[in-house]
């Protein structure tokens, strides 16, 4: 039986099947989590992310072990260390980001609804980011979460659902079953990333980010093959993504503070964040005096998002989960700024700000842009 067939069989039985390339005593093994049910990222042993994993392993001289998973169990298995990295169309989410490390984004998309604009029965894959989105946008009684994601298009065609929730990547495959059905898509504000386990976050995480950045031209060719467009991702796209990640954590911060009776503003902690940013900027050849206003602006914008936030993800601890992640994002921000500063006005104006615009008003975004323009290398 082929490796692809074994993966499919393993997923059907919800068991782990190892499909490893031969390894010698000095050749490390990379355990890659894959769902096998999500076109065009991972389906039947093929897909964008599986091809990226194969190229990564070849460049690093690693053996590969494909480890199947089902979406409802993914977070638990990442925390348990069942994989070194998950490469299967994973969407960045706050509750995921506090576990291990999430890589640079390799693609950007957003939710789509295929079918009736006013559905009473909504089909969606169980356990992923799209189920969460569906539950935020439709009454709970309308949601029909399924385990066989690939069947959603056919089940819509058969009349089992009035509409299904998918995304820009998977939409073309589902539309083959219902070519005349209407569809609508939201902004491309969701980022697809690789999820590194806690045990490998410190070593594999930065190395993976560097590899992704260095292989951008090859990744563009793979996007054409699997997505139909090169969809290039520049260093500025990465910086915008990091800014959006920071803002996306604020509802969880607000919820923790609200439930614990803590004030939103914390001047002492804010100075810790600013001092860390200045130190990181100095280490990376940036002028710390130009970076400090940016981080003070980020703090002010974060408070604005907190003030207007609804309920964030439950059970995220401010001290042990959110604050360490925010500091890590600060370091990654200064890493990116060191590659870009001074930022080009034309590039800033032409960039895709959809991930940030999900959180900020136009005037708030302009404040952020002004602070970014002021960042300078050290003299």
JOLINRA-V810202 format. One record per pair of residues at least 24 apart in sequence whose ideal C-beta (glycine too) atoms are under 8 Angstrom apart, sorted by sequence separation. I is the first residue (numbers start at 1). GAP is how many residues later the second one is. D is the distance in whole Angstrom. If there is no record, write none. Layout:
i=I gap=GAP d=D
i=I gap=GAP d=D
This chain:
i=11 gap=24 d=7
i=75 gap=24 d=7
i=125 gap=24 d=4
i=153 gap=24 d=4
i=348 gap=24 d=7
i=11 gap=25 d=5
i=153 gap=25 d=7
i=156 gap=25 d=7
i=213 gap=25 d=8
i=274 gap=25 d=8
i=348 gap=25 d=7
i=11 gap=26 d=7
i=30 gap=26 d=7
i=270 gap=26 d=8
i=273 gap=26 d=6
i=7 gap=27 d=7
i=30 gap=27 d=6
i=125 gap=27 d=7
i=8 gap=28 d=6
i=124 gap=28 d=8
i=345 gap=28 d=7
i=7 gap=29 d=5
i=123 gap=29 d=5
i=270 gap=29 d=5
i=343 gap=29 d=5
i=30 gap=30 d=8
i=343 gap=30 d=6
i=134 gap=31 d=4
i=342 gap=31 d=7
i=28 gap=32 d=8
i=30 gap=32 d=4
i=32 gap=32 d=6
i=34 gap=32 d=5
i=36 gap=32 d=6
i=123 gap=32 d=6
i=133 gap=32 d=7
i=343 gap=32 d=7
i=29 gap=33 d=7
i=30 gap=33 d=7
i=32 gap=33 d=7
i=34 gap=33 d=7
i=35 gap=33 d=7
i=123 gap=33 d=7
i=342 gap=33 d=7
i=27 gap=34 d=6
i=28 gap=34 d=5
i=29 gap=34 d=5
i=30 gap=34 d=6
i=31 gap=34 d=5
i=32 gap=34 d=6
i=33 gap=34 d=5
i=34 gap=34 d=6
i=35 gap=34 d=6
i=53 gap=34 d=5
i=131 gap=34 d=8
i=341 gap=34 d=5
i=342 gap=34 d=6
i=27 gap=35 d=7
i=28 gap=35 d=7
i=29 gap=35 d=7
i=30 gap=35 d=7
i=32 gap=35 d=7
i=33 gap=35 d=8
i=34 gap=35 d=7
i=35 gap=35 d=7
i=52 gap=35 d=6
i=130 gap=35 d=5
i=295 gap=35 d=7
i=341 gap=35 d=6
i=342 gap=35 d=7
i=8 gap=36 d=6
i=21 gap=36 d=7
i=27 gap=36 d=6
i=29 gap=36 d=6
i=31 gap=36 d=5
i=33 gap=36 d=5
i=35 gap=36 d=6
i=93 gap=36 d=6
i=130 gap=36 d=7
i=341 gap=36 d=5
i=7 gap=37 d=8
i=8 gap=37 d=7
i=50 gap=37 d=7
i=91 gap=37 d=7
i=123 gap=37 d=7
i=130 gap=37 d=6
i=7 gap=38 d=5
i=49 gap=38 d=4
i=91 gap=38 d=4
i=123 gap=38 d=4
i=265 gap=38 d=6
i=337 gap=38 d=5
i=35 gap=39 d=8
i=49 gap=39 d=6
i=93 gap=39 d=8
i=114 gap=39 d=8
i=121 gap=39 d=7
i=122 gap=39 d=6
i=264 gap=39 d=6
i=338 gap=39 d=8
i=4 gap=40 d=6
i=5 gap=40 d=7
i=23 gap=40 d=4
i=49 gap=40 d=6
i=121 gap=40 d=5
i=122 gap=40 d=7
i=123 gap=40 d=7
i=124 gap=40 d=7
i=4 gap=41 d=2
i=22 gap=41 d=7
i=33 gap=41 d=7
i=48 gap=41 d=8
i=115 gap=41 d=6
i=121 gap=41 d=5
i=122 gap=41 d=5
i=123 gap=41 d=4
i=124 gap=41 d=4
i=3 gap=42 d=6
i=4 gap=42 d=7
i=21 gap=42 d=4
i=114 gap=42 d=7
i=119 gap=42 d=7
i=120 gap=42 d=6
i=121 gap=42 d=8
i=122 gap=42 d=7
i=123 gap=42 d=7
i=264 gap=42 d=5
i=2 gap=43 d=7
i=20 gap=43 d=5
i=21 gap=43 d=5
i=119 gap=43 d=4
i=122 gap=43 d=6
i=264 gap=43 d=7
i=291 gap=43 d=7
i=294 gap=43 d=8
i=20 gap=44 d=6
i=33 gap=44 d=7
i=119 gap=44 d=4
i=19 gap=45 d=8
i=20 gap=45 d=4
i=33 gap=45 d=7
i=42 gap=45 d=7
i=19 gap=46 d=7
i=20 gap=46 d=8
i=41 gap=46 d=8
i=42 gap=46 d=4
i=115 gap=46 d=7
i=116 gap=46 d=4
i=117 gap=46 d=8
i=291 gap=46 d=7
i=18 gap=47 d=5
i=19 gap=47 d=4
i=41 gap=47 d=6
i=42 gap=47 d=6
i=115 gap=47 d=6
i=116 gap=47 d=5
i=18 gap=48 d=7
i=41 gap=48 d=3
i=115 gap=48 d=3
i=286 gap=48 d=6
i=17 gap=49 d=7
i=18 gap=49 d=7
i=33 gap=49 d=7
i=114 gap=49 d=6
i=115 gap=49 d=6
i=253 gap=49 d=7
i=257 gap=49 d=7
i=17 gap=50 d=8
i=33 gap=50 d=4
i=38 gap=50 d=6
i=113 gap=50 d=5
i=114 gap=50 d=5
i=191 gap=50 d=5
i=280 gap=50 d=7
i=284 gap=50 d=5
i=16 gap=51 d=6
i=17 gap=51 d=6
i=31 gap=51 d=8
i=32 gap=51 d=7
i=38 gap=51 d=5
i=113 gap=51 d=7
i=114 gap=51 d=8
i=254 gap=51 d=8
i=276 gap=51 d=6
i=280 gap=51 d=5
i=284 gap=51 d=6
i=286 gap=51 d=6
i=290 gap=51 d=8
i=16 gap=52 d=6
i=31 gap=52 d=5
i=32 gap=52 d=7
i=33 gap=52 d=7
i=34 gap=52 d=8
i=36 gap=52 d=8
i=113 gap=52 d=6
i=114 gap=52 d=6
i=246 gap=52 d=6
i=250 gap=52 d=5
i=254 gap=52 d=4
i=286 gap=52 d=6
i=15 gap=53 d=8
i=31 gap=53 d=5
i=32 gap=53 d=6
i=33 gap=53 d=4
i=34 gap=53 d=7
i=35 gap=53 d=5
i=74 gap=53 d=7
i=112 gap=53 d=7
i=113 gap=53 d=8
i=191 gap=53 d=8
i=253 gap=53 d=6
i=254 gap=53 d=8
i=273 gap=53 d=7
i=277 gap=53 d=5
i=281 gap=53 d=5
i=284 gap=53 d=8
i=285 gap=53 d=6
i=14 gap=54 d=8
i=30 gap=54 d=5
i=31 gap=54 d=8
i=32 gap=54 d=7
i=33 gap=54 d=7
i=34 gap=54 d=5
i=35 gap=54 d=7
i=52 gap=54 d=7
i=71 gap=54 d=6
i=72 gap=54 d=6
i=73 gap=54 d=7
i=111 gap=54 d=6
i=112 gap=54 d=5
i=247 gap=54 d=7
i=251 gap=54 d=7
i=255 gap=54 d=7
i=269 gap=54 d=8
i=273 gap=54 d=7
i=276 gap=54 d=6
i=280 gap=54 d=4
i=284 gap=54 d=4
i=305 gap=54 d=5
i=30 gap=55 d=7
i=32 gap=55 d=5
i=33 gap=55 d=6
i=71 gap=55 d=6
i=72 gap=55 d=3
i=111 gap=55 d=8
i=112 gap=55 d=6
i=189 gap=55 d=7
i=243 gap=55 d=8
i=247 gap=55 d=7
i=250 gap=55 d=4
i=251 gap=55 d=7
i=254 gap=55 d=4
i=276 gap=55 d=8
i=286 gap=55 d=6
i=305 gap=55 d=8
i=14 gap=56 d=6
i=71 gap=56 d=3
i=111 gap=56 d=6
i=112 gap=56 d=6
i=172 gap=56 d=8
i=246 gap=56 d=7
i=250 gap=56 d=5
i=255 gap=56 d=6
i=256 gap=56 d=8
i=277 gap=56 d=8
i=281 gap=56 d=8
i=304 gap=56 d=8
i=11 gap=57 d=5
i=49 gap=57 d=8
i=70 gap=57 d=7
i=71 gap=57 d=5
i=110 gap=57 d=6
i=114 gap=57 d=6
i=255 gap=57 d=4
i=273 gap=57 d=7
i=277 gap=57 d=7
i=281 gap=57 d=8
i=10 gap=58 d=5
i=48 gap=58 d=8
i=109 gap=58 d=5
i=110 gap=58 d=6
i=169 gap=58 d=6
i=247 gap=58 d=6
i=251 gap=58 d=4
i=254 gap=58 d=6
i=255 gap=58 d=7
i=260 gap=58 d=8
i=7 gap=59 d=6
i=11 gap=59 d=7
i=48 gap=59 d=8
i=109 gap=59 d=4
i=112 gap=59 d=5
i=250 gap=59 d=6
i=251 gap=59 d=7
i=253 gap=59 d=7
i=255 gap=59 d=7
i=301 gap=59 d=6
i=109 gap=60 d=5
i=114 gap=60 d=6
i=251 gap=60 d=7
i=252 gap=60 d=4
i=256 gap=60 d=7
i=304 gap=60 d=6
i=7 gap=61 d=6
i=114 gap=61 d=7
i=129 gap=61 d=7
i=251 gap=61 d=3
i=252 gap=61 d=5
i=255 gap=61 d=8
i=256 gap=61 d=7
i=257 gap=61 d=7
i=107 gap=62 d=7
i=250 gap=62 d=8
i=251 gap=62 d=7
i=256 gap=62 d=4
i=3 gap=63 d=7
i=115 gap=63 d=7
i=301 gap=63 d=6
i=114 gap=64 d=7
i=252 gap=64 d=4
i=117 gap=65 d=7
i=253 gap=65 d=6
i=16 gap=66 d=7
i=115 gap=66 d=5
i=116 gap=66 d=8
i=256 gap=66 d=7
i=301 gap=66 d=7
i=114 gap=67 d=6
i=115 gap=67 d=7
i=117 gap=67 d=7
i=300 gap=67 d=8
i=301 gap=67 d=6
i=114 gap=68 d=8
i=115 gap=68 d=8
i=114 gap=69 d=4
i=253 gap=69 d=6
i=113 gap=70 d=7
i=252 gap=70 d=6
i=297 gap=70 d=6
i=298 gap=70 d=8
i=112 gap=71 d=6
i=113 gap=71 d=6
i=297 gap=71 d=6
i=112 gap=72 d=7
i=113 gap=72 d=8
i=112 gap=73 d=4
i=249 gap=73 d=6
i=297 gap=73 d=8
i=298 gap=73 d=8
i=111 gap=74 d=7
i=112 gap=74 d=7
i=297 gap=74 d=4
i=110 gap=75 d=6
i=111 gap=75 d=5
i=110 gap=76 d=4
i=249 gap=76 d=7
i=70 gap=77 d=7
i=110 gap=77 d=5
i=249 gap=77 d=6
i=294 gap=77 d=4
i=71 gap=78 d=8
i=110 gap=78 d=5
i=293 gap=78 d=5
i=294 gap=78 d=6
i=109 gap=79 d=5
i=110 gap=79 d=6
i=111 gap=79 d=7
i=89 gap=80 d=7
i=108 gap=80 d=5
i=110 gap=80 d=5
i=246 gap=80 d=7
i=294 gap=80 d=7
i=108 gap=81 d=8
i=109 gap=81 d=6
i=293 gap=81 d=6
i=294 gap=81 d=6
i=108 gap=82 d=7
i=108 gap=83 d=5
i=109 gap=83 d=7
i=246 gap=83 d=5
i=107 gap=84 d=7
i=108 gap=84 d=7
i=245 gap=84 d=6
i=246 gap=84 d=8
i=290 gap=84 d=5
i=291 gap=84 d=6
i=107 gap=85 d=4
i=290 gap=85 d=5
i=105 gap=86 d=4
i=106 gap=86 d=6
i=290 gap=86 d=4
i=38 gap=87 d=8
i=105 gap=87 d=6
i=106 gap=87 d=7
i=242 gap=87 d=6
i=246 gap=87 d=8
i=37 gap=88 d=8
i=105 gap=88 d=5
i=106 gap=88 d=7
i=287 gap=88 d=8
i=104 gap=89 d=7
i=286 gap=89 d=7
i=287 gap=89 d=5
i=103 gap=90 d=5
i=242 gap=90 d=6
i=243 gap=90 d=7
i=286 gap=90 d=7
i=287 gap=90 d=7
i=288 gap=90 d=8
i=102 gap=91 d=4
i=103 gap=91 d=4
i=242 gap=91 d=5
i=286 gap=91 d=6
i=287 gap=91 d=5
i=102 gap=92 d=7
i=103 gap=92 d=8
i=285 gap=92 d=6
i=286 gap=92 d=6
i=287 gap=92 d=7
i=102 gap=93 d=6
i=103 gap=93 d=7
i=285 gap=93 d=5
i=101 gap=94 d=8
i=102 gap=94 d=7
i=239 gap=94 d=7
i=242 gap=94 d=6
i=100 gap=95 d=6
i=101 gap=95 d=5
i=100 gap=96 d=5
i=282 gap=96 d=7
i=100 gap=97 d=5
i=239 gap=97 d=4
i=92 gap=98 d=7
i=100 gap=98 d=5
i=238 gap=98 d=6
i=239 gap=98 d=7
i=91 gap=99 d=5
i=92 gap=99 d=5
i=96 gap=99 d=6
i=99 gap=99 d=6
i=91 gap=100 d=7
i=92 gap=100 d=8
i=100 gap=100 d=7
i=101 gap=100 d=4
i=91 gap=101 d=6
i=92 gap=101 d=5
i=100 gap=101 d=5
i=235 gap=101 d=6
i=239 gap=101 d=6
i=90 gap=102 d=7
i=91 gap=102 d=8
i=103 gap=102 d=7
i=89 gap=103 d=6
i=90 gap=103 d=6
i=90 gap=104 d=7
i=101 gap=104 d=4
i=104 gap=104 d=8
i=235 gap=104 d=5
i=236 gap=104 d=6
i=90 gap=105 d=5
i=100 gap=105 d=8
i=103 gap=105 d=5
i=104 gap=105 d=5
i=235 gap=105 d=6
i=103 gap=106 d=6
i=106 gap=106 d=6
i=43 gap=107 d=7
i=87 gap=107 d=5
i=236 gap=107 d=8
i=86 gap=108 d=7
i=104 gap=108 d=5
i=85 gap=109 d=5
i=86 gap=109 d=4
i=103 gap=109 d=6
i=104 gap=109 d=7
i=247 gap=109 d=7
i=250 gap=109 d=7
i=85 gap=110 d=7
i=248 gap=110 d=8
i=37 gap=111 d=7
i=38 gap=111 d=6
i=39 gap=111 d=7
i=85 gap=111 d=5
i=236 gap=111 d=6
i=240 gap=111 d=6
i=244 gap=111 d=3
i=247 gap=111 d=8
i=248 gap=111 d=7
i=37 gap=112 d=4
i=84 gap=112 d=7
i=85 gap=112 d=7
i=236 gap=112 d=7
i=240 gap=112 d=7
i=243 gap=112 d=8
i=244 gap=112 d=5
i=247 gap=112 d=4
i=37 gap=113 d=5
i=84 gap=113 d=6
i=106 gap=113 d=6
i=240 gap=113 d=6
i=243 gap=113 d=6
i=247 gap=113 d=7
i=35 gap=114 d=8
i=83 gap=114 d=6
i=237 gap=114 d=7
i=241 gap=114 d=6
i=244 gap=114 d=7
i=82 gap=115 d=8
i=85 gap=115 d=7
i=236 gap=115 d=5
i=237 gap=115 d=7
i=240 gap=115 d=6
i=244 gap=115 d=7
i=81 gap=116 d=5
i=84 gap=116 d=5
i=107 gap=116 d=7
i=240 gap=116 d=6
i=78 gap=117 d=6
i=81 gap=117 d=7
i=79 gap=118 d=8
i=81 gap=118 d=5
i=78 gap=119 d=6
i=79 gap=119 d=7
i=85 gap=119 d=6
i=78 gap=120 d=8
i=84 gap=120 d=6
i=107 gap=120 d=7
i=85 gap=123 d=7
i=108 gap=123 d=7
i=107 gap=124 d=6
i=108 gap=125 d=8
i=243 gap=125 d=7
i=107 gap=126 d=8
i=106 gap=127 d=7
i=41 gap=128 d=7
i=105 gap=128 d=7
i=40 gap=129 d=6
i=104 gap=129 d=8
i=108 gap=129 d=8
i=39 gap=130 d=7
i=40 gap=130 d=8
i=39 gap=131 d=6
i=38 gap=132 d=7
i=105 gap=132 d=7
i=40 gap=133 d=8
i=105 gap=133 d=7
i=39 gap=134 d=5
i=104 gap=134 d=5
i=105 gap=136 d=5
i=104 gap=137 d=7
i=49 gap=145 d=8
i=97 gap=148 d=7
i=92 gap=149 d=8
i=41 gap=151 d=7
i=60 gap=151 d=8
i=56 gap=152 d=8
i=59 gap=152 d=7
i=97 gap=152 d=7
i=92 gap=153 d=6
i=94 gap=154 d=6
i=56 gap=155 d=6
i=94 gap=155 d=5
i=59 gap=156 d=8
i=92 gap=156 d=8
i=94 gap=157 d=8
i=95 gap=157 d=8
i=94 gap=158 d=5
i=55 gap=160 d=7
i=33 gap=162 d=8
i=55 gap=163 d=7
i=188 gap=164 d=7
i=191 gap=164 d=7
i=189 gap=165 d=5
i=188 gap=166 d=6
i=189 gap=166 d=5
i=52 gap=167 d=7
i=187 gap=167 d=5
i=189 gap=168 d=7
i=189 gap=169 d=5
i=52 gap=170 d=7
i=187 gap=170 d=7
i=51 gap=171 d=6
i=187 gap=171 d=7
i=48 gap=174 d=6
i=51 gap=174 d=8
i=48 gap=175 d=7
i=51 gap=175 d=8
i=48 gap=177 d=8
i=48 gap=178 d=4
i=47 gap=179 d=7
i=48 gap=179 d=7
i=41 gap=185 d=8
i=40 gap=186 d=4
i=40 gap=187 d=6
i=94 gap=218 d=7
i=95 gap=218 d=4
i=98 gap=218 d=6
i=94 gap=219 d=5
i=93 gap=220 d=8
i=95 gap=221 d=6
i=94 gap=222 d=7
i=98 gap=223 d=4
i=98 gap=224 d=7
i=98 gap=227 d=5
i=101 gap=227 d=8
i=97 gap=228 d=6
i=108 gap=244 d=7
i=110 gap=244 d=8
i=108 gap=246 d=8
i=108 gap=247 d=7
